[in-house]
């Protein structure tokens, strides 16, 4: 009878079979913990970048409120026009990011941009106490 291995264990079992080493050595244990901590830190900075950007754009005195208020004062039709323009530009970016063989590299660029923003907001939060 064949032994059934859960999918989440398969990588661990296969790596032990290939290397022949036990993965329970202290070096592997602490190395894995450091890798996990760095991964959690990177994800946290990306989330902080996205959240900080949304906060700056959507808060009551934010970028979008100010821009829409200025457009509304000039002509209410400009608000509709800007909405359609933003939708067209968004679809253009989506088309650009979804085509070609290098699509993962361009997606990684977007993640790195949010990571940099998250790092900026993190240091700003530490220095000033607010975003």
Buried (B, 14 or more C-beta within 10 A) or exposed (E): EEEEEEEEEEEEEEEEEEEEEEEEEEEEEEEEEEEEEEEEEEEEBBEBBBBBBEEBEEEEEBEEEEEBEEBEEEEEEBBEEEEEEEEEEEEEEEEEBEEEEEEEEBEEEEEEEBBEBBBBBBEEEEEEEEB
